[in-house]
Amino acid sequence: MAEVSPTSAPVSGAGHLRTYGQIAWLWIRAAWQYPTSFVLLAVGNGLITGLDFVGLWIMFAHLDDLAGFTLQEVALLYGAGSLALGIADTAIGSVERIGTYVRTGRLDQMMTKPVPLLVQVCADQFTLRRLGRITQASIVFGWACTYVEWMPLRVLVAVSMVLSGAAIFFGLFVGFSCIQFWTTDATEFANAFTYGGATVTQYPLTIFNREVVVALTLVVPVAFANWYPALYILGREDPFGMPEWLQFSSPIAALVTVVLALLVWRTGVRHYTSTGS
């Protein structure tokens, strides 16, 4: 079954964003019918994700540094990586349910509507309760930023780091979720590279060997979500001797990741025939 296009003419990216916003707003309005539940879920989500950093804080009560990085430097890595993941997870986290949509036939229903399929899948069941993760990560990131000696280029790299990191996780969410077009149930496999990748980047990569860092640079490029740009922001040399230009390459890594993810998505949709196939 081929994806149904709304019209034969190309639709602009702005049009897709507007459609996404309209679908997301419907889900927000539905969730806000129960405001107490909405607020409790958002706060609970923030507190649960905050336990990760509390664990780091407790660990530093017994350490002067972690693999050569201070608490404030680790907080910068943690905050940037978690913030990027939180933005992507809030915006398109529903794409990881693609296997459920295939099994229940919901994907077939979506494909009959005059709206791009990826837009529908990403916006479906949109919820702002994930803002708890973004809020918590923003607080940690903001605190860590107070220990940085800022200059204009470092500010630019910091903004690029967060936006590019979100785009990288967007690509990973979409790309690895597409595996479910063939397996229909590989959510945990995808999570190993999305949430698992975010967990890895919460720590200095100096705790791993060089081979792992190369894999996180060339295979699953989560190192560009915070590690490389953070090295420049902190004024540190790369402990692995990697090229200095990598510290400014997060936008390129994000673009490549997103393009590859969209190609995988297109292939998955073309492979898909119908429920039960």
Secondary structure, 3 states (H helix, E strand, C coil): CCCCCCCCCCCCHHHHHHHHHHHHHHHHHHHCCCHHHHHHHHHHHHHHHHHHHHHHHHHHCCCCCECCECHHHHHHHHHHHHHHHHHHHHHHHHHHHHHHHHHHCHHHHHHCCCCCHHHHHHHCCCCHHHHHHHHHHHHHHHHHHCCCCCCHHHHHHHHHHHHHHHHHHHHHHHHHHCCHHHHCCCHHHHHHHCHHHHHHCCCCHHHCCHHHHHHHHHCCCHHHHCHHHHHHHCCCCCCCCCCHHHHHCHHHHHHHHHHHHHHHHHHHHHHCCCCCC
